[in-house]
Amino acid sequence: MCQGPLRRRLSETIAARIDEFGQIDEQRSSALRALAGYVTGGIASAERVRLVFICTHNSRRSQMAQIWAQTAAAHHGVTGVETYSGGTAATAFNPRAVAAMQRAGFGIEVQGDGTNPVYHVRFSDTDEPMEAFSKVYDQPPNPTSHFAAVMTCSEADTSCPLVTGADRRFTITYQDPKAFDGTNRETEAYDTRCRQIAREMLFVFSQVRS
C-alpha cells in the first residue's frame, strides 16, 4: 500500500484495472515482465531505480505512464523507485490527458499559467504531489545517467535510436489518443488509453520481487 490512503475513486480504478490483467497478451506481458525484472534487479542491488518514459512531445502517453508507474509502485509497496517522463521535444501536458487522469481519480491542480504549466498530481491526499510538465527527456529534473528509458511511442522509439545515459531501454508503445482529438470519440479514446497504461503499469509492479 502507499503511505497515505488512496483517493476513493482512484482506489476503485486500480482495483478494476488489476482485475483486467488477463487482457494483457503474451507479447506485451513479456515486455512488461522484462521491465519488472529491471526494477527487481535495481532493488536487489540497493540502488534507486529510475524510469524515464519517453514519447515525442511528452504530452500524453509518457505523462500518463510516469504517473501511473509511480502510483503502481506505491500501491504495491515497491520502494526506491523514481519515475520521470520526457519527449524528443517539449510542448505541454495535454489538457485532454489531464482530464482523463482526473476521471481516473487523481487529484490534479495547475500551478500558474503559460503554454507549458506545471501540474501537481496526487494519488492520495497526504503524500507529496508529483510534478507534471512537458520537457525534453534529458532536461531537469530528469536523470542524465543510470536510468531505464521506456519508449511509449513508436515515433520516439524510431527517432531516438540512442538515449544517452540510459542503462537499459524498453519498448512499450501505446497508440496515440490524439488521433481522436475534436471528435465525438475523444473522451473514450483518452479513457481507453489511460486504462491500458494503468493496467500495464500495475501489472509491472505486481511482478517486482524485493
C-alpha positions as CSV (number, residue, x, y, z in Angstrom):
1,M,0.0,0.0,0.0
2,C,1.1,3.6,-0.5
3,Q,2.0,5.8,2.5
4,G,-1.3,7.6,2.5
5,P,-4.8,6.3,1.7
6,L,-5.6,6.3,-2.0
7,R,-8.3,8.7,-3.1
8,R,-11.5,6.7,-3.2
9,R,-12.2,6.9,-6.9
10,L,-8.6,6.1,-7.7
11,S,-8.7,3.1,-5.4
12,E,-11.7,1.8,-7.4
13,T,-10.0,2.4,-10.7
14,I,-6.9,0.5,-9.5
15,A,-9.0,-2.5,-8.4
16,A,-10.8,-2.6,-11.7
17,R,-7.5,-2.4,-13.7
18,I,-6.0,-5.2,-11.6
19,D,-9.0,-7.4,-12.5
20,E,-8.1,-6.8,-16.1
21,F,-4.6,-8.3,-16.1
22,G,-6.0,-11.2,-18.2
23,Q,-6.5,-8.8,-21.1
24,I,-2.7,-8.3,-21.5
25,D,-1.5,-10.6,-24.3
26,E,1.7,-12.7,-24.1
27,Q,3.8,-10.4,-26.2
28,R,3.1,-7.4,-24.1
29,S,3.3,-9.2,-20.8
30,S,6.8,-10.4,-21.8
31,A,7.9,-6.8,-22.3
32,L,6.3,-5.7,-19.1
33,R,7.9,-8.6,-17.2
34,A,11.3,-7.5,-18.6
35,L,10.8,-4.1,-17.1
36,A,9.7,-5.6,-13.8
37,G,12.9,-7.6,-13.9
38,Y,15.0,-4.4,-14.3
39,V,13.2,-2.9,-11.3
40,T,13.8,-6.0,-9.2
41,G,17.4,-6.1,-10.1
42,G,17.9,-2.4,-9.1
43,I,16.2,-3.0,-5.8
44,A,18.3,-6.1,-5.1
45,S,21.5,-4.1,-5.7
46,A,20.2,-1.4,-3.3
47,E,20.2,1.3,-6.0
48,R,17.4,3.8,-6.6
49,V,15.5,2.6,-9.7
50,R,14.8,5.5,-12.1
51,L,12.5,5.1,-15.1
52,V,12.1,7.7,-17.8
53,F,9.1,7.3,-20.0
54,I,9.7,8.9,-23.4
55,C,7.4,9.9,-26.3
56,T,7.7,12.5,-28.9
57,H,6.1,15.6,-27.2
58,N,5.8,14.5,-23.6
59,S,2.2,15.5,-23.7
60,R,0.0,12.4,-23.3
61,R,1.3,8.8,-23.1
62,S,4.6,9.4,-21.4
63,Q,3.0,11.6,-18.8
64,M,0.3,9.1,-18.1
65,A,2.9,6.3,-17.8
66,Q,5.1,8.3,-15.4
67,I,2.2,9.0,-13.1
68,W,0.7,5.5,-13.3
69,A,4.1,3.8,-12.7
70,Q,4.8,5.9,-9.6
71,T,1.3,5.2,-8.4
72,A,1.6,1.5,-9.1
73,A,4.9,1.3,-7.2
74,A,3.3,2.9,-4.2
75,H,0.2,0.7,-4.4
76,H,2.3,-2.5,-4.5
77,G,4.7,-1.3,-1.8
78,V,7.7,-1.1,-4.1
79,T,10.1,1.5,-2.6
80,G,13.2,3.1,-4.1
81,V,11.5,3.8,-7.5
82,E,11.5,7.2,-9.1
83,T,9.6,7.9,-12.4
84,Y,10.1,10.6,-14.9
85,S,8.9,11.5,-18.4
86,G,10.2,13.4,-21.4
87,G,10.0,13.9,-25.1
88,T,12.2,14.5,-28.1
89,A,10.6,18.0,-28.0
90,A,8.7,19.8,-25.2
91,T,5.1,21.0,-25.7
92,A,2.7,20.8,-22.7
93,F,0.8,18.2,-20.7
94,N,-2.3,18.0,-22.9
95,P,-5.5,19.1,-21.1
96,R,-7.4,16.1,-22.6
97,A,-4.9,13.7,-21.0
98,V,-5.1,15.7,-17.7
99,A,-8.9,15.3,-17.8
100,A,-8.6,11.5,-18.3
101,M,-6.3,11.2,-15.3
102,Q,-8.8,13.2,-13.2
103,R,-11.6,11.0,-14.3
104,A,-9.5,8.0,-13.2
105,G,-9.4,9.6,-9.7
106,F,-6.2,11.6,-9.5
107,G,-6.2,15.0,-7.8
108,I,-4.7,17.4,-10.3
109,E,-4.1,21.2,-9.8
110,V,-2.4,23.5,-12.2
111,Q,0.3,25.7,-10.9
112,G,0.4,29.1,-12.7
113,D,-0.3,29.5,-16.4
114,G,1.6,29.8,-19.7
115,T,1.9,27.5,-22.6
116,N,3.6,24.7,-20.5
117,P,2.2,24.9,-17.0
118,V,3.2,22.7,-14.1
119,Y,0.6,20.3,-12.7
120,H,0.6,18.9,-9.2
121,V,-0.8,15.3,-9.3
122,R,-1.8,13.4,-6.2
123,F,-2.8,9.8,-5.7
124,S,-3.5,10.4,-2.1
125,D,-4.4,13.4,0.0
126,T,-1.5,13.1,2.3
127,D,1.5,12.3,0.1
128,E,3.6,14.9,-1.7
129,P,2.3,15.6,-5.2
130,M,4.1,14.6,-8.4
131,E,5.0,17.4,-10.7
132,A,4.0,17.0,-14.3
133,F,5.0,19.3,-17.2
134,S,6.4,18.8,-20.7
135,K,10.2,18.6,-21.1
136,V,12.9,17.0,-23.3
137,Y,13.9,13.7,-21.9
138,D,17.4,14.9,-20.9
139,Q,16.3,18.2,-19.2
140,P,15.9,18.6,-15.4
141,P,14.5,17.1,-13.3
142,N,15.1,14.0,-15.3
143,P,18.3,12.0,-14.7
144,T,21.0,12.0,-17.3
145,S,22.6,8.7,-16.3
146,H,21.8,5.4,-14.7
147,F,18.2,5.1,-15.7
148,A,16.0,2.9,-17.9
149,A,14.4,4.6,-20.9
150,V,10.9,3.3,-21.6
151,M,9.8,4.2,-25.1
152,T,6.0,4.8,-25.1
153,C,5.5,5.7,-28.7
154,S,6.9,4.2,-31.9
155,E,7.9,7.6,-33.4
156,A,10.2,8.4,-30.5
157,D,11.4,4.8,-30.5
158,T,12.5,5.2,-34.1
159,S,13.8,8.8,-33.9
160,C,15.9,8.1,-30.7
161,P,18.0,5.0,-31.6
162,L,20.2,6.0,-28.7
163,V,19.1,7.5,-25.4
164,T,22.2,9.0,-23.9
165,G,22.8,7.9,-20.3
166,A,20.3,5.1,-20.2
167,D,21.5,1.8,-18.7
168,R,18.6,-0.1,-20.4
169,R,15.9,0.6,-23.0
170,F,12.5,-0.9,-23.1
171,T,9.9,-0.5,-25.9
172,I,6.4,-0.5,-24.6
173,T,4.4,1.6,-27.0
174,Y,0.8,2.8,-27.0
175,Q,-1.4,4.2,-29.7
176,D,-1.8,7.9,-29.5
177,P,-5.3,9.1,-28.4
178,K,-4.5,12.4,-30.2
179,A,-5.9,10.8,-33.4
180,F,-9.4,11.4,-31.9
181,D,-9.0,15.0,-30.8
182,G,-12.0,17.0,-31.7
183,T,-14.2,14.0,-32.5
184,N,-17.1,12.5,-30.6
185,R,-14.8,9.6,-29.6
186,E,-12.3,11.9,-27.9
187,T,-13.2,11.2,-24.3
188,E,-13.5,7.4,-25.0
189,A,-10.1,7.3,-26.7
190,Y,-8.3,9.1,-23.8
191,D,-10.0,7.0,-21.2
192,T,-9.2,3.8,-23.1
193,R,-5.5,4.7,-23.2
194,C,-5.5,5.7,-19.6
195,R,-7.0,2.4,-18.6
196,Q,-4.5,0.4,-20.7
197,I,-1.5,2.3,-19.3
198,A,-2.8,1.9,-15.7
199,R,-3.4,-1.8,-16.2
200,E,0.1,-2.4,-17.6
201,M,2.0,-0.3,-15.0
202,L,0.1,-2.0,-12.2
203,F,1.0,-5.4,-13.8
204,V,4.7,-4.4,-13.9
205,F,4.9,-3.6,-10.3
206,S,2.8,-6.7,-9.3
207,Q,5.7,-8.7,-10.8
208,V,8.5,-6.9,-8.9
209,R,10.2,-9.1,-6.3
210,S,12.0,-7.5,-3.3
